[in-house]
Every structure is written in structure tokens, then in C-alpha cells.
């Protein structure tokens, strides 16, 4: 690795922005990370910007919160299930940079031992350590950002990247508040280059397209996928089922535009998993877990793992559904049927049998509890289907008969007011489904 040491940057941090052009750079993200969608835990949706540790000592954004949540992730089986990142979102830093070095500083009261000490603890129990920053002058909650501001068209990108690397950071979420979106297409890639330059692989999570979509500007997803491991491109999730449904609808309507850009190492991020929070029923939690896994979305929980009820924990630790999300082909599944009450979602997954994929299929019910029955051949129309399948219920609700032919109905009873059923089907032969006629398509 070429460049300056972190110590040198500490003394000369104020002039680092003037030296950016002297640093040899790679022309794209090159960290080898996120070959499957990242999994872990994040502070924001549940704990937001709670910083008053006197009033809320167990819930404030602090060293104590991260250590306690990390310990639960290991002791309660989340790490074993694949949730290996623990991420601090906004509100972790002092309100001002170091007056001498210009380096970012963790809040000295809430993180009294420093970030390197906390990172060492997280790593010692087998987890990866994630943090948050903002590409603007301030974070969304008003803490120091990566941009200098005050009329200067320069930044702290190199200094801050070296700071995070020195702390042992494994993942960085970068927001876009307090910045001109007209320069996003230039500065998000440059920050990614600075992260690469440190020599420490850091998962790069971008909010680059989210702000562009908000003002109806078409994001350059080809470039975003080249420079980011994952990216947000819709509203922040809130602790409500309505919020989950709005995200689902956004991804369903835009699937054809998104699917060609998603690939191992580059993922669309519909935002955090909020399963386990009291705002969701058990059925609604199943809806989010099912659709997020069909989308091959990052599974980043935001909840209180110390207090989660067993039935919600069971959903989060469902290895069969996690395997759908983590499928190595990394295909973003799609909604193939939509009515007032029912949505059907389908995703091709491994194993392949004679070049025919297996499929994950989810029935999402938004009406009253009822049986839904659809011919399997109709659900798989236009896909590389075999003629018969073995079938497995992924939520474990019932034993399903096998095999299931294309002419047979896939019948599932789904609970009401937001619930989901999910199955995996595996080809038993290599016969291809004949295309449907236009009349048959209209009837379906």
C-alpha cells in the first residue's frame, strides 16, 4: 500500500484534502466483500439517536449498548446463523473534530474507551464492526460529516478513511445529508477509493441513490454497483407494517429496472429488518423475512435482542429462509402475482438440477386468513422450469406432499391481516415448461 501513515495524517490532517490527487487510486470498489447479502445488527431503527445515558442508560448509543448487543448476538445463536456485523449508526461522535488533527472523535462519555477498544472486543467474540458517517458537512443528526464546507470544495475523505481503518472498522454506512446531490456521482466513488487505499477491506454501504430518487432523479445504478457493496434507494424504514409494505411495493414496481444491477458484491438494500419490535405481529414479521429473502436483501436487524420474544427470534434464526436470502446466485426475486389480498413472490435459487434452478415461492396475504391455490405452472410461467418438484415448507407450518407437478396446484393456508407462507421447490427432472398462450396469461 502506498501513502501516508495514520500518524502522519494525524499531524497533517488539515492539509490532507489538498493532497488527495497525489494518492494512487483504483478505479472501482475492490474489497472482495459481500459475496452474499450482508447480515448483522444496526442501531438506527430501534435506538435512533438516543444519547442521554442518564435517562436511558441501557438504550443510549454507547459502548455499553454495543457490547451488550454483541454479546447477545453470540450467546443466542445469531452469529452462528450468519449475522456477523454489528453496526453503529448516527450519533456516535463528538460534535466537533479534534482541534489539532481534524480527526473524528468518539463521544468521550458514551465511548470512554475509544473505538479501537470496542472494535477489539467485537472482533474477539467473532463479529465484525461497522460504523456510520456522512458525505456532507454534517450527519443527518448534526454530527461532523466528511466534507469540509465553509465554502471549501474539499473533504476529509482520506483522513477519515484512515481513521476508520485504524479503529478496525469492517463496514461503513455513508449517508448523504448536508451535501449537494449534483456531486454525488463524483464524491461517493472517491470516498470508496479512499477506503480501498487504506488497505483494510471495509464494506461500503452508500445512500447515494436514495437522495436522487427522493428528488425524482434517475440514479446511475451501473456506476453505483461498481463502487458500492450495497445501497439504499428508498425511504428509511419505520417501525410499522405500513412502512414495510411501502418498501415492498417500491421494489415490486421497479424490479425490472433493478434486477440487472444486483450481483454478488453489489446489493440493493431495502433497509433494516425490524422483526422483534412490538409494532409488528408475528405474521407481519414473517412477511418481511419472506420478501427480504426473496429480494436477496441485506439482513440487518434493528431491534432489542436482549428482550426479543422467542417466536420472533425463531423467524430471525430460520436457517432455511436465511439460506434463500444467502443463495450464492444472488438473484433478486420478483412479484409474479398481485391482487388486493394476495401477492406471490418467486426467486430462482440453487441447487440446479440439469441446469434447472430450484425456486423459493412466498404467498403474502394482506386480507383475511384463507386458502390460496394456484397452478404451479402458472406461477413459474416464463421461467426455466422443470416438470415436477419436491417441496418443502420453509416456515415449518405443515408437511407438504411431494412431488408437485406443474399441472398441480400449490395450495397454502395463509393467516390474515398480514402473513406469509414460504416454500422451496427442487427439480426432480429437466423437462421445460411449455410457454402459456396469451389467453392463459390473461386468465392468470
C-alpha positions in Angstrom: 0.0 0.0 0.0 1.3 3.4 -0.9 0.5 6.6 1.1 0.9 8.2 4.4 0.8 6.5 7.8 -2.1 7.2 10.1 0.3 9.1 12.5 1.4 11.4 9.7 -2.2 12.0 8.8 -2.9 12.9 12.4 -0.5 15.8 12.3 -1.3 16.9 8.8 -5.0 16.2 8.8 -5.8 19.8 7.9 -3.9 19.6 4.6 -4.9 16.1 3.6 -7.7 17.4 1.2 -5.0 19.3 -0.7 -3.1 16.1 -1.2 -5.9 13.8 -2.5 -4.9 14.0 -6.1 -1.4 12.6 -5.2 -2.8 9.3 -3.9 -2.7 6.4 -6.4 -6.3 5.0 -6.7 -8.1 2.0 -8.1 -11.0 2.8 -10.4 -13.7 0.8 -8.7 -14.6 -1.0 -5.4 -12.1 -3.8 -4.9 -12.6 -5.2 -1.4 -13.8 -8.8 -2.1 -16.7 -8.4 0.4 -20.4 -9.1 0.4 -20.4 -12.1 -1.9 -23.8 -12.8 -0.3 -26.0 -10.1 1.2 -24.5 -8.8 4.5 -26.2 -9.9 7.7 -26.0 -8.3 11.1 -27.5 -5.8 13.5 -27.7 -2.0 13.4 -28.7 0.7 16.0 -30.9 3.1 14.0 -34.5 1.9 13.6 -34.8 0.8 17.2 -32.4 3.1 19.1 -32.2 6.0 16.6 -30.2 8.9 18.2 -30.7 8.2 21.9 -27.8 10.0 23.6 -29.0 10.7 27.1 -27.4 7.9 29.0 -28.6 9.3 32.3 -32.2 9.0 31.4 -31.8 5.8 29.3 -28.7 4.0 30.4 -29.5 0.8 28.7 -30.7 2.2 25.4 -28.4 5.1 24.6 -25.9 4.9 21.7 -22.9 3.9 23.7 -20.1 1.4 24.3 -22.4 -0.4 26.8 -25.2 -0.9 24.2 -22.8 -2.3 21.5 -21.1 -4.6 23.9 -24.3 -6.0 25.3 -25.9 -6.4 21.9 -22.8 -8.1 20.5 -22.7 -10.5 23.4 -26.3 -11.5 22.8 -25.6 -12.0 19.1 -23.1 -14.6 20.0 -24.7 -16.3 23.0 -28.2 -16.5 21.4 -27.1 -18.0 18.1 -27.4 -15.0 15.8 -23.7 -15.2 14.8 -24.0 -18.9 14.2 -26.9 -18.2 11.8 -24.9 -15.7 9.8 -25.5 -12.3 11.5 -21.9 -11.2 11.8 -21.8 -7.4 11.5 -22.7 -5.1 14.4 -23.2 -1.6 13.2 -23.3 1.8 15.0 -25.4 4.3 13.1 -25.5 8.1 13.6 -24.8 10.0 16.9 -21.6 8.2 18.0 -19.1 11.1 17.7 -18.3 14.3 19.4 -19.9 17.4 17.9 -16.6 18.8 16.8 -13.5 17.3 15.2 -10.1 17.3 17.0 -8.9 20.9 17.1 -5.3 19.9 16.2 -5.6 16.9 13.9 -9.1 17.4 12.5 -9.8 13.7 13.1 -13.2 12.4 14.1 -13.6 11.7 17.8 -16.0 9.3 19.5 -18.1 10.9 22.3 -15.8 10.6 25.3 -18.6 10.0 27.8 -20.6 7.4 25.8 -17.5 5.7 24.3 -15.0 6.2 27.1 -12.5 3.5 26.0 -12.4 4.6 22.4 -13.5 2.9 19.2 -10.4 0.7 18.8 -11.0 -0.8 22.2 -14.7 -1.5 21.3 -13.7 -2.9 17.9 -11.2 -5.2 19.6 -13.9 -6.6 21.8 -16.3 -7.1 18.9 -13.6 -8.9 16.9 -12.6 -11.0 19.9 -16.0 -12.7 20.0 -16.2 -13.3 16.3 -18.2 -10.4 15.0 -17.3 -7.6 12.5 -17.5 -3.9 13.5 -19.5 -1.4 11.5 -19.8 2.4 11.7 -21.6 5.4 10.1 -20.6 8.6 8.5 -22.0 11.3 6.1 -20.6 12.5 2.8 -21.8 16.0 3.6 -20.7 18.7 6.1 -22.8 17.1 8.8 -24.6 13.8 9.5 -28.3 13.8 9.4 -28.4 14.3 13.1 -25.9 17.2 13.0 -22.6 15.5 13.9 -19.4 16.1 11.8 -19.5 14.9 8.2 -16.7 14.0 5.8 -17.0 17.3 3.8 -15.1 20.4 5.0 -17.7 23.0 4.0 -17.4 26.7 4.8 -17.2 27.5 1.1 -14.4 24.8 0.6 -14.9 22.2 -2.2 -12.8 19.7 -0.3 -13.1 16.9 2.1 -11.7 14.7 4.9 -12.1 11.5 2.9 -8.6 10.2 3.2 -8.2 11.3 6.9 -11.5 9.7 7.9 -10.9 6.5 5.9 -7.5 6.1 7.7 -9.2 6.8 11.0 -11.8 4.1 10.5 -9.1 1.7 9.3 -7.0 2.4 12.4 -10.1 1.6 14.6 -10.5 -1.8 12.9 -13.8 -0.9 11.2 -15.1 -3.6 8.9 -18.2 -1.8 7.4 -19.1 1.8 6.8 -22.5 3.2 6.1 -22.3 6.6 4.4 -25.3 8.9 4.4 -25.9 11.9 2.2 -27.3 14.8 4.3 -26.0 18.3 4.1 -24.5 17.8 0.6 -25.3 18.8 -3.0 -26.6 15.8 -4.8 -25.3 17.2 -8.0 -21.8 16.0 -7.0 -22.9 12.6 -5.5 -21.8 10.8 -8.7 -18.2 12.0 -8.2 -17.7 12.0 -4.4 -19.2 8.7 -3.5 -16.8 6.9 -5.8 -13.9 9.0 -4.5 -14.7 8.1 -0.9 -14.8 4.4 -2.0 -11.4 4.8 -3.5 -10.1 6.3 -0.2 -11.5 3.3 1.7 -9.7 1.0 -0.7 -6.5 3.0 -0.4 -6.3 2.2 3.4 -5.6 -1.4 2.6 -8.3 -2.5 5.1 -11.3 -4.2 3.5 -14.4 -2.2 4.6 -17.9 -3.0 3.4 -19.1 0.2 1.7 -22.8 1.0 2.2 -24.0 4.0 0.2 -27.0 6.2 0.4 -26.1 7.7 -3.0 -29.2 6.8 -5.0 -31.7 7.4 -2.1 -31.4 11.1 -2.3 -31.5 11.1 -6.0 -34.7 9.1 -6.1 -36.2 11.4 -3.5 -35.9 14.3 -6.0 -37.0 12.2 -8.9 -33.6 12.0 -10.4 -32.6 8.7 -12.2 -29.6 7.1 -10.4 -26.8 5.6 -12.4 -27.1 2.2 -10.9 -24.3 0.8 -13.1 -21.9 3.2 -11.5 -23.3 2.7 -8.0 -23.0 -1.1 -8.3 -19.4 -0.6 -9.5 -18.4 1.5 -6.4 -20.6 0.3 -3.5 -21.3 -3.1 -1.9 -24.9 -2.1 -1.0 -27.0 1.0 -1.4 -30.2 2.4 -0.1 -32.6 3.9 -2.7 -35.9 4.4 -0.9 -37.3 5.9 2.3 -36.0 4.9 5.7 -37.9 2.0 7.2 -40.1 3.0 10.2 -41.3 0.7 13.0 -44.6 -0.1 11.2 -46.0 -2.7 8.9 -47.2 0.1 6.6 -43.6 1.1 6.1 -42.7 -2.5 5.2 -45.5 -2.6 2.6 -44.4 0.7 1.0 -40.9 -0.7 0.6 -42.2 -3.9 -0.8 -44.3 -2.0 -3.4 -41.4 0.1 -4.4 -39.2 -2.9 -5.1 -42.0 -4.8 -6.8 -42.8 -2.0 -9.2 -39.1 -1.3 -10.0 -37.9 -4.9 -10.2 -37.2 -5.0 -13.9 -35.0 -1.8 -13.6 -33.1 -3.1 -10.6 -32.5 -6.8 -11.2 -29.8 -6.5 -13.8 -27.6 -4.4 -11.5 -27.7 -6.7 -8.5 -24.9 -9.3 -8.3 -22.6 -10.9 -5.6 -20.7 -8.0 -4.1 -23.4 -5.4 -5.0 -26.8 -5.3 -3.4 -29.9 -3.2 -3.3 -30.8 -2.5 0.3 -34.5 -2.1 1.2 -33.3 -1.2 4.8 -33.3 -2.8 8.2 -35.1 -5.9 9.4 -37.5 -4.7 12.2 -38.7 -8.1 13.3 -38.9 -8.4 17.1 -40.2 -4.9 17.7 -43.6 -4.7 19.3 -45.0 -2.8 16.3 -45.2 -6.0 14.2 -47.4 -9.0 14.6 -45.9 -12.5 14.1 -47.5 -12.7 10.7 -46.2 -9.3 9.6 -42.7 -10.3 10.7 -43.0 -13.4 8.5 -43.9 -11.1 5.6 -40.8 -9.1 6.0 -38.5 -12.1 6.4 -40.0 -13.8 3.4 -39.9 -10.9 1.0 -36.5 -9.6 2.1 -35.0 -13.1 1.5 -36.7 -13.3 -2.0 -35.1 -9.9 -2.8 -31.7 -11.2 -1.7 -31.6 -8.2 0.6 -29.1 -7.4 3.4 -30.5 -8.8 6.6 -29.5 -6.1 9.1 -31.7 -6.3 12.2 -32.6 -3.3 14.3 -34.3 -4.5 17.5 -33.6 -5.2 21.1 -32.1 -8.7 21.0 -32.0 -8.6 24.8 -35.8 -8.6 25.0 -37.0 -10.3 21.9 -39.8 -12.9 22.2 -39.0 -16.5 21.3 -41.4 -16.7 18.4 -39.8 -13.7 16.7 -36.3 -15.0 17.4 -37.3 -18.2 15.7 -38.2 -16.3 12.5 -34.8 -14.4 12.5 -32.9 -17.6 13.1 -34.8 -19.7 10.5 -31.8 -21.2 8.6 -33.9 -22.4 5.7 -35.1 -18.9 4.9 -31.7 -17.4 5.6 -30.4 -19.8 3.0 -32.8 -18.4 0.4 -31.5 -14.9 1.2 -27.9 -16.0 1.1 -28.2 -18.1 -2.1 -24.9 -17.8 -4.0 -26.6 -16.9 -7.3 -27.7 -13.7 -5.7 -30.7 -13.2 -7.9 -33.3 -10.6 -6.9 -36.6 -12.4 -6.9 -39.9 -10.8 -8.2 -43.6 -10.5 -7.6 -45.4 -12.6 -10.2 -48.9 -12.1 -9.0 -50.7 -9.2 -7.2 -54.3 -8.8 -6.1 -56.0 -6.9 -3.3 -55.3 -9.6 -0.8 -52.5 -11.8 -2.2 -49.0 -11.3 -3.6 -46.9 -14.2 -4.9 -43.1 -13.8 -4.9 -40.6 -16.1 -6.7 -36.9 -16.4 -6.6 -34.6 -18.8 -8.5 -32.1 -20.5 -6.2 -29.7 -23.3 -6.0 -29.5 -26.3 -6.3 -29.6 -26.6 -10.1 -30.8 -29.9 -11.5 -29.9 -30.4 -15.2 -29.4 -26.6 -15.4 -32.9 -26.0 -14.0 -33.0 -23.9 -10.8 -34.8 -24.6 -7.6 -37.3 -21.9 -6.6 -38.4 -20.1 -3.4 -42.0 -19.1 -3.5 -43.8 -16.9 -1.0 -47.5 -16.3 -0.6 -48.1 -12.9 1.1 -51.6 -12.4 2.4 -52.9 -8.9 3.2 -56.5 -9.9 3.7 -58.4 -12.4 5.9 -57.0 -15.8 6.6 -57.8 -18.2 3.8 -56.5 -21.0 1.5 -54.9 -19.9 -1.7 -54.4 -22.3 -4.6 -52.5 -21.6 -7.9 -51.3 -24.0 -10.5 -47.5 -24.3 -10.2 -47.0 -24.0 -13.9 -48.8 -20.6 -13.9 -46.6 -19.3 -11.1 -43.4 -20.4 -13.0 -44.5 -19.2 -16.4 -41.6 -17.8 -18.4 -39.0 -19.3 -16.1 -36.6 -22.2 -16.7 -38.9 -24.7 -15.0 -38.7 -28.5 -14.7 -41.9 -30.7 -14.9 -42.0 -31.8 -11.3 -40.6 -30.8 -8.0 -40.1 -31.9 -4.4 -41.4 -29.3 -2.0 -40.5 -28.1 1.5 -42.3 -25.7 3.8 -39.7 -23.2 5.0 -41.7 -21.8 8.0 -42.5 -25.4 9.0 -46.2 -24.9 9.2 -47.2 -28.2 7.7 -45.9 -31.3 5.9 -46.4 -30.8 2.2 -47.0 -33.7 -0.2 -44.2 -34.4 -2.8 -43.7 -34.4 -5.7 -45.5 -31.4 -7.1 -46.1 -31.3 -10.8 -46.5 -28.2 -13.0 -50.1 -29.1 -13.6 -50.8 -29.4 -9.8 -52.0 -26.6 -7.6 -49.7 -25.2 -4.9 -52.3 -24.7 -2.1 -51.3 -22.9 1.1 -53.4 -21.7 4.0 -52.1 -18.2 5.0 -53.1 -16.2 8.1 -54.8 -12.9 7.9 -54.0 -9.2 8.3 -50.5 -9.6 7.0 -49.0 -13.1 7.0 -46.8 -15.2 4.7 -46.2 -18.8 3.8 -43.0 -19.8 2.0 -41.9 -23.0 0.2 -38.8 -24.2 -1.6 -39.2 -26.5 -4.6 -36.4 -28.6 -6.1 -36.5 -30.0 -9.6 -36.9 -33.8 -10.0 -36.2 -33.7 -13.7 -35.1 -31.4 -16.5 -38.3 -31.0 -18.5 -39.1 -27.5 -19.6 -42.5 -25.8 -19.0 -44.2 -25.0 -22.3 -45.0 -21.3 -22.8 -48.5 -20.3 -21.9 -50.9 -18.9 -24.5 -51.9 -15.2 -24.3 -55.4 -16.2 -23.2 -53.9 -18.3 -20.3 -51.7 -15.5 -19.3 -54.7 -13.1 -19.1 -56.7 -15.6 -17.1 -53.8 -15.9 -14.5 
